[in-house]
């Protein structure tokens, strides 16, 4: 899990409101990622991609669930500095 300061940093960097992020976690498959579960896919698609590393994270991966019945179940976006 990410602490509140990391989540607040990401909300500002991606231009998200405070209700957009459900939770966040650090992931590591080589470079360290910050994964963010957003309230819905629309917010994930509207997130402003950062143009530089944020808070020491090389990559950011927002995830947002689609509405019930829509395929796929979620949309995943990634941004690179």
C-alpha positions as CSV (number, residue, x, y, z in Angstrom):
1,X,0.0,0.0,0.0
2,X,1.1,3.6,-0.6
3,X,1.0,6.2,2.1
4,X,-1.2,9.3,1.7
5,X,1.6,11.5,0.7
6,X,2.4,9.3,-2.3
7,X,-1.2,9.1,-3.3
8,X,-1.6,12.9,-3.0
9,X,1.5,13.4,-5.1
10,X,0.0,11.2,-7.8
11,X,-3.4,12.9,-7.7
12,X,-1.7,16.2,-8.4
13,X,0.6,14.9,-11.1
14,X,-2.2,13.1,-13.0
15,X,-4.7,15.9,-12.4
16,X,-7.1,13.6,-10.5
17,X,-9.6,14.7,-7.8
18,X,-9.2,13.2,-4.3
19,X,-12.1,10.8,-4.8
20,X,-10.6,9.3,-8.0
21,X,-8.0,7.0,-6.3
22,X,-9.4,4.0,-4.4
23,X,-5.9,2.7,-3.4
24,X,-2.4,2.5,-4.5
25,X,0.5,0.1,-4.2
26,X,4.1,-0.3,-5.3
27,X,4.9,-2.9,-7.9
28,X,8.2,-4.2,-9.0
29,X,8.9,-6.1,-12.2
30,X,12.3,-4.5,-12.8
31,X,11.7,-0.8,-12.5
32,X,9.5,0.2,-9.6
33,X,5.9,1.2,-10.5
34,X,3.2,2.9,-8.7
35,X,-0.1,1.2,-9.4
36,X,-3.3,3.2,-8.7
37,X,-6.8,1.7,-8.6
38,X,-9.2,4.5,-9.7
39,X,-12.9,4.7,-9.2
40,X,-13.7,4.0,-12.8
41,X,-12.3,3.6,-16.3
42,X,-13.4,7.1,-17.4
43,X,-11.1,8.7,-14.8
44,X,-8.3,6.5,-15.9
45,X,-8.7,7.6,-19.5
46,X,-8.9,11.3,-18.4
47,X,-5.8,11.2,-16.2
48,X,-3.1,13.5,-17.5
49,X,0.0,11.5,-18.3
50,X,3.1,12.8,-16.4
51,X,6.0,13.9,-18.5
52,X,8.7,13.2,-15.8
53,X,9.3,10.7,-13.1
54,X,7.2,11.5,-10.1
55,X,8.3,10.9,-6.5
56,X,11.1,8.6,-7.6
57,X,8.8,6.3,-9.5
58,X,9.8,5.6,-13.1
59,X,6.4,4.5,-14.2
60,X,2.8,4.9,-13.1
61,X,0.0,2.4,-13.9
62,X,-3.6,3.6,-13.3
63,X,-6.3,1.0,-13.4
64,X,-10.0,1.7,-13.7
65,X,-13.0,-0.7,-13.7
66,X,-15.5,-0.5,-16.6
67,X,-19.2,-0.3,-15.9
68,X,-20.9,-3.6,-15.1
69,X,-21.4,-5.7,-18.2
70,X,-18.7,-3.9,-20.3
71,X,-15.8,-5.9,-21.6
72,X,-13.1,-6.0,-20.6
73,X,-13.7,-5.6,-16.8
74,X,-11.0,-3.0,-16.5
75,X,-8.9,-0.6,-18.4
76,X,-5.2,-0.3,-17.6
77,X,-3.0,2.7,-18.6
78,X,0.6,3.3,-18.2
79,X,2.6,6.4,-18.5
80,X,6.3,6.9,-19.0
81,X,8.2,10.0,-18.2
